[in-house]
Amino acid sequence: MGCWDCFCCFCSGPLENARERWIRFLTEDMAPEDWPDGSKIRERDSDGSVPAATLDEIVTISERDGAVWERCVCVTPEASESFVSPHCVVDPYGGAEIEGWSQDLNTGNDLFLLIHPVCLAFVCRHNSITPKQLWESFYGEGSHYQAYGGDLNGLMYCVDYYEMKERSGQDFRFAHWDTEGRECLNPESMKEVEWLLARPTYLPAPQQLQLVTTKAPSSRESRKVFELPELLDNILTYIVDMPVHVIESELKEDSQIFEAQSAVTTAKTLLSLAQVDRWFYQAIVGNRQDLFFRAIQNFGWMLPFCPADWSDSEWPDTILEDRTVLRGSNIDWRGYMLKCVNKMTPHIRNRWRLHKMAVQFARGTNAHKSEENPNWFWNAGRLAFKPDLQKPDAQGWEVGVRWW
């Protein structure tokens, strides 16, 4: 969030309709002759406009994807009850015009956070934190928000925006420069950042379980120790039941990881055992899909947990009903977990990025401690989140908010 170009404090994404801005850049900001020879964007209709088919081929995000980034609120003590303002529009000079408020906020004068509603709900629910607590972590008493940076952005300089680093300074011209600052005027190169503009609230619904015929023969010798089904059940249950304090400890120990190593090991163990032979495949994939569901919970981001997630993903009620089935689930949670682990859609990939941001906020940093403040530490919220599969009711500021 700067005083000239403003971006979401959590995801560093644009505060405007991403699809509309993308199209405007292609059609208005650059003359046809400015694009490289052979670029489709140079081809125009008789009236000089870019053909709709060309735009649809280049601008691959949907209207809802674009609209998510346009929604913006301010986290500020000026909204005394919830610390969250109504929708606001931000001008190029850092002014935030808030619906229904007579007084604007300005990034050069006021202490507030600009954030997308979907991002605010994500970090608050993921990190068990309120908007007020989020604001206080940056600007509250003892936060030393001027200890690094010397301006009202303060502790924002402690945040690593990962894949969005350097991109937010491009005035949304994602194809204008690459991350090294070199000119990149090929509009087709925008495809590389398609996933950064995909809304993180859309999760593909898990499918009904369909067992396949495995080629691996069933060998009694390979499973002699598991002759009693109860023994295998007990072992697998022990593996997947990961206490929150274990996840928290592992995430604290290594600032380079964003999923507990035990969660990764558990998932790999289940997947590997299921491939031993037909007996293991049936015992785990056929009879114990609940194990994969519990393994998914350990990762902390693969299940919908915000009202916007449920509204956008539109998972059928059969999935909610399936949650009550302790063992013989009819939902292919194994297949769903693999989709998430492999980041198989742009939306899943961007949701993973938001999870990384939330873990970073909760883990915090002491990177900017000094002789004057040797105990300095910043963080926002708690580590180790294990979502369930219950549809959450909108709470507080979430009631009535527009997500897109």
C-alpha positions in Angstrom: 0.0 0.0 0.0 1.7 3.2 -1.2 0.8 6.8 -1.4 0.7 6.7 -5.1 -0.2 3.2 -6.2 -2.4 1.4 -3.8 -2.7 -2.4 -3.5 -4.2 -4.9 -1.1 -2.2 -5.1 2.1 -2.6 -8.9 2.3 -2.3 -10.2 -1.3 -0.8 -7.1 -3.0 -3.4 -7.5 -5.7 -5.0 -4.6 -7.6 -7.9 -2.6 -6.1 -9.8 -2.4 -9.4 -11.6 -4.8 -11.7 -8.8 -6.9 -13.0 -10.6 -8.1 -16.2 -11.7 -4.6 -17.2 -8.3 -3.1 -16.4 -6.6 -5.9 -18.4 -8.8 -5.2 -21.4 -8.3 -1.4 -21.1 -4.6 -1.9 -21.1 -4.8 -3.9 -24.3 -7.2 -1.6 -26.1 -6.5 1.9 -24.9 -3.2 2.2 -23.2 -1.1 0.9 -26.1 -1.3 1.9 -29.8 -1.4 -1.1 -32.2 2.0 -0.3 -33.6 3.5 -0.4 -30.1 3.0 -4.2 -30.0 5.5 -6.6 -31.6 5.1 -7.7 -35.2 2.9 -10.7 -35.5 1.1 -10.0 -32.2 -2.6 -10.7 -32.5 -3.4 -7.5 -30.7 -2.2 -5.5 -33.8 -5.1 -6.9 -35.8 -8.1 -4.6 -35.7 -11.7 -4.5 -36.9 -12.7 -2.0 -39.5 -13.7 0.5 -36.8 -10.2 0.2 -35.2 -11.3 -1.9 -32.2 -9.7 -5.2 -31.1 -11.8 -8.2 -32.1 -13.7 -9.7 -29.2 -12.3 -13.1 -30.0 -8.8 -11.8 -29.7 -9.5 -10.3 -26.3 -11.2 -13.5 -25.1 -8.1 -15.5 -26.1 -5.7 -13.2 -24.2 -7.8 -12.1 -21.2 -8.4 -15.6 -19.8 -9.9 -14.6 -16.4 -13.7 -14.5 -15.9 -15.9 -11.6 -15.1 -16.2 -12.8 -11.5 -12.4 -13.2 -11.3 -12.1 -9.6 -12.3 -14.8 -8.3 -10.0 -13.3 -9.9 -6.8 -10.3 -7.5 -6.9 -12.5 -4.4 -7.3 -14.1 -4.9 -3.9 -12.1 -3.1 -1.2 -12.7 -2.1 2.4 -10.6 -0.2 5.0 -9.6 -1.7 8.3 -9.7 1.3 10.5 -10.7 2.4 14.0 -12.9 5.0 12.3 -15.3 2.0 11.8 -15.6 1.8 15.6 -17.8 -1.3 15.9 -16.2 -3.7 13.5 -13.0 -1.9 12.4 -14.2 -2.5 8.8 -15.5 0.2 6.6 -18.1 -0.1 3.8 -16.9 -0.6 0.3 -14.4 2.1 -0.8 -12.8 3.3 -4.0 -9.2 4.3 -4.0 -7.8 7.0 -6.2 -4.3 7.1 -7.7 -3.1 9.4 -4.9 -4.0 7.2 -2.0 -7.4 8.6 -1.1 -10.0 6.1 0.0 -13.6 7.3 -0.7 -15.9 5.2 1.5 -19.6 4.7 0.7 -21.7 6.6 3.1 -18.8 8.4 4.8 -18.4 12.2 4.6 -14.7 12.1 5.2 -12.2 10.2 3.0 -9.2 8.4 4.4 -5.7 9.0 2.9 -2.7 6.7 3.0 -0.4 9.7 3.7 -2.3 10.8 6.8 -4.4 8.0 8.3 -3.6 4.7 9.8 -5.6 2.1 8.0 -5.3 -1.0 5.9 -6.7 -1.4 2.4 -7.8 -5.0 1.7 -10.1 -7.1 -0.4 -13.1 -8.5 1.6 -12.2 -12.0 0.4 -8.6 -11.5 1.7 -9.8 -10.1 5.0 -12.2 -13.0 5.6 -9.4 -15.4 4.6 -6.7 -14.1 7.0 -9.1 -13.5 9.9 -10.6 -17.0 9.8 -7.3 -18.8 8.9 -5.4 -17.0 11.7 -8.2 -16.8 14.3 -8.0 -13.1 14.4 -10.4 -10.1 14.2 -10.1 -7.1 11.9 -9.3 -5.0 15.0 -6.5 -7.4 16.0 -5.1 -7.3 12.5 -5.1 -3.5 12.6 -3.5 -3.4 16.0 -0.7 -5.7 14.9 0.4 -3.0 12.4 -0.6 0.2 14.2 -1.6 -0.5 17.8 0.2 0.6 20.9 3.7 -0.8 21.0 3.7 -1.9 17.3 6.5 0.5 16.3 5.0 0.9 12.9 7.5 3.6 12.1 10.5 1.4 13.2 11.0 0.3 9.6 10.3 2.4 6.6 9.7 5.7 8.4 6.2 6.2 7.0 2.6 5.1 7.6 3.2 1.9 5.6 5.5 1.0 8.5 5.4 -2.7 9.2 4.1 -3.5 5.7 7.8 -3.6 4.8 8.1 -6.7 6.9 5.8 -8.6 4.6 7.1 -10.7 1.7 4.6 -10.8 -1.1 6.3 -13.7 -2.9 5.1 -14.0 -6.5 3.5 -10.5 -6.4 6.8 -8.9 -5.4 7.7 -6.1 -7.9 4.5 -6.8 -9.8 2.4 -4.4 -7.7 4.6 -1.5 -8.9 3.6 -2.1 -12.5 0.4 -0.1 -12.4 -1.4 -3.4 -13.3 0.5 -3.6 -16.6 1.4 -7.2 -16.0 2.8 -7.6 -19.6 4.7 -4.4 -19.6 7.7 -5.6 -17.5 8.8 -8.9 -16.2 9.7 -9.4 -12.5 13.3 -8.4 -13.4 12.2 -5.0 -14.6 12.8 -5.7 -18.3 10.3 -4.6 -21.0 8.0 -7.4 -22.0 5.5 -6.1 -24.5 4.1 -9.3 -25.8 0.4 -9.3 -24.7 0.3 -13.1 -24.9 2.8 -13.1 -22.0 -0.1 -12.1 -19.7 -1.0 -15.8 -19.6 1.9 -16.2 -17.2 0.0 -14.3 -14.5 -3.5 -15.6 -15.2 -3.4 -17.5 -11.9 -2.5 -14.4 -9.9 -5.8 -12.9 -11.0 -7.9 -16.0 -10.5 -10.2 -15.7 -7.5 -9.0 -17.8 -4.6 -12.5 -18.5 -3.4 -13.4 -21.0 -6.2 -12.6 -24.6 -5.3 -13.7 -27.5 -7.6 -16.3 -29.7 -6.0 -15.0 -33.2 -5.1 -16.3 -36.0 -7.2 -18.1 -39.2 -6.4 -15.8 -42.0 -5.7 -15.1 -44.4 -8.6 -12.8 -47.3 -7.9 -10.5 -48.5 -10.6 -9.1 -52.0 -11.2 -5.6 -52.1 -10.0 -2.9 -54.1 -11.8 -0.8 -54.8 -8.7 -1.6 -58.3 -7.4 -2.8 -58.8 -3.9 0.0 -60.5 -1.9 -0.8 -61.9 1.5 2.9 -61.9 2.3 3.2 -58.1 1.8 0.4 -57.5 4.4 0.8 -60.3 6.9 1.1 -57.8 9.8 -2.2 -56.3 8.7 -4.2 -59.5 8.7 -6.6 -57.9 11.2 -8.4 -55.0 9.6 -8.7 -53.3 12.9 -4.9 -53.1 13.2 -4.6 -51.3 9.9 -7.4 -48.9 10.8 -5.7 -48.1 14.1 -2.4 -47.4 12.5 -3.8 -45.2 9.7 -6.0 -43.3 12.2 -2.9 -42.6 14.4 -1.0 -41.3 11.3 -3.7 -38.9 10.2 -4.8 -37.6 13.6 -2.3 -34.7 13.8 -2.6 -32.4 16.9 -2.7 -28.7 16.2 0.3 -28.1 18.5 2.4 -30.4 16.3 1.5 -28.4 13.2 2.2 -25.2 15.0 5.5 -26.3 16.2 6.7 -27.5 12.8 5.6 -24.3 11.1 7.4 -22.2 13.7 10.6 -24.1 13.3 11.2 -23.5 9.6 10.3 -20.1 8.0 10.7 -21.7 4.5 7.8 -24.1 4.8 4.1 -23.4 4.7 2.7 -26.9 5.4 3.7 -29.0 8.3 6.2 -31.7 7.3 4.0 -34.2 9.2 1.0 -33.3 7.0 3.1 -33.9 3.9 4.4 -37.2 5.2 0.9 -38.3 6.2 -0.4 -37.6 2.7 2.5 -39.4 1.0 2.1 -42.4 3.3 -1.6 -42.8 2.5 -1.0 -42.4 -1.2 1.9 -44.9 -1.2 0.1 -47.6 0.9 -2.9 -47.4 -1.5 -0.6 -48.5 -4.3 0.9 -51.5 -2.7 -1.6 -54.0 -4.1 -5.3 -54.5 -4.6 -6.0 -55.3 -1.0 -4.4 -52.1 0.3 -6.2 -50.1 -2.5 -9.6 -51.4 -1.4 -8.8 -51.1 2.3 -7.7 -47.5 2.0 -9.2 -45.9 -1.2 -12.3 -48.0 -1.3 -13.2 -48.2 2.4 -11.4 -45.3 4.2 -11.8 -42.1 2.1 -12.3 -40.3 5.5 -8.6 -40.7 6.0 -7.8 -38.5 3.0 -10.3 -36.0 4.2 -8.6 -35.8 7.6 -5.2 -35.5 5.8 -6.6 -32.6 3.8 -7.5 -30.8 7.0 -3.9 -31.0 8.2 -2.8 -28.8 5.3 -5.0 -25.9 6.5 -6.1 -24.4 3.2 -7.7 -27.0 0.8 -11.2 -26.9 2.2 -13.7 -23.9 2.0 -13.9 -22.1 5.3 -15.1 -18.6 4.5 -18.7 -17.6 3.4 -17.3 -16.4 0.1 -15.7 -19.9 -0.5 -19.0 -21.6 0.0 -20.9 -19.1 -2.1 -18.5 -19.3 -5.0 -17.6 -23.0 -5.0 -21.3 -24.2 -4.8 -20.4 -27.6 -3.4 -23.5 -29.9 -3.4 -25.2 -30.8 -0.1 -24.2 -34.4 -0.7 -20.7 -33.4 0.2 -21.8 -31.9 3.5 -23.9 -34.9 4.3 -20.9 -37.1 3.5 -18.9 -35.4 6.2 -21.0 -37.3 8.8 -19.9 -40.7 7.3 -17.1 -41.9 9.5 -15.6 -44.5 7.2 -17.3 -45.5 4.0 -17.3 -42.1 2.3 -18.6 -42.0 -1.3 -16.6 -38.8 -2.0 -13.3 -39.1 -3.7 -11.3 -37.1 -1.2 -8.1 -38.7 -2.5 -8.6 -37.3 -5.9 -9.5 -33.9 -4.5 -6.4 -33.8 -2.4 -4.2 -34.6 -5.4 -5.8 -31.7 -7.3 -4.9 -29.3 -4.5 -1.4 -30.7 -3.9 -0.6 -30.4 -7.6 -2.2 -26.9 -7.9 -4.2 -28.1 -10.9 -6.3 -25.0 -11.4 -5.4 -21.3 -11.4 -7.8 -20.7 -8.5 -6.2 -23.4 -6.3 -2.8 -22.1 -7.1 -3.8 -18.6 -6.0 -5.5 -19.9 -2.9 -2.2 -21.6 -2.0 -0.5 -18.2 -2.3 -3.0 -16.7 0.2 -2.3 -19.6 2.5 1.4 -18.7 2.4 0.6 -15.1 3.2 -1.6 -16.1 6.2 1.1 -18.4 7.5 3.7 -15.7 7.2 1.4 -13.2 9.0 0.9 -15.7 11.9 4.5 -16.9 12.1 5.7 -13.3 12.1 9.3 -12.0 12.1 11.9 -10.3 14.3 14.0 -9.4 11.3 14.0 -5.7 12.1 14.8 -5.8 15.8 17.5 -3.3 16.8 19.6 -2.3 19.8 16.8 0.1 20.8 14.2 -2.6 20.4 15.9 -6.0 21.0 12.7 -7.8 21.7 10.8 -6.4 18.6 8.6 -8.9 17.0 5.6 -8.6 14.6 2.9 -11.1 13.8 -0.8 -11.3 13.2 -2.9 -14.2 14.4 -2.2 -17.9 15.3 -0.6 -20.7 13.3 -2.0 -24.2 12.7 -5.5 -24.0 11.2 -7.5 -27.2 10.6 -10.8 -26.3 8.7 -13.8 -28.6 8.9 -16.5 -29.0 6.4 -19.2 -26.9 8.0 -20.8 -24.0 6.2 -19.9 -20.9 8.3 -22.4 -18.2 9.0 -21.4 -14.7 8.1 -20.2 -12.9 11.3 -19.9 -9.2 12.1 -18.6 -7.2 9.2 -19.2 -10.2 6.8 -22.9 -9.8 7.1 -24.2 -8.3 3.9 -20.8 -7.7 2.3 -20.4 -8.1 -1.4 -17.5 -10.4 -2.3 -17.5 -9.6 -6.0 
